[in-house]
Amino acid sequence: MNAATTGLAAGMALGFAGYFGGFWAFLLVLVLGAVGLIVGLVVQGDLDLHRRRQR
């Protein structure tokens, strides 16, 4: 299991903690899953947030 998958699983696990909130829980799962995926990709090195544009 790579870092991106681990980050996605962690974000979704946090989202499932709010599952009993109805429709908003699904949005919470989606948002936290996406955040977990982004954090996992940054840790893995596949996403560079500090890359600067060349002119």
Secondary structure as GFF3:
##gff-version 3
##sequence-region A 1 55
A	DSSP	alpha_helix	3	17	.	.	.	ID=ss1
A	DSSP	three_ten_helix	19	21	.	.	.	ID=ss2
A	DSSP	alpha_helix	23	44	.	.	.	ID=ss3
###
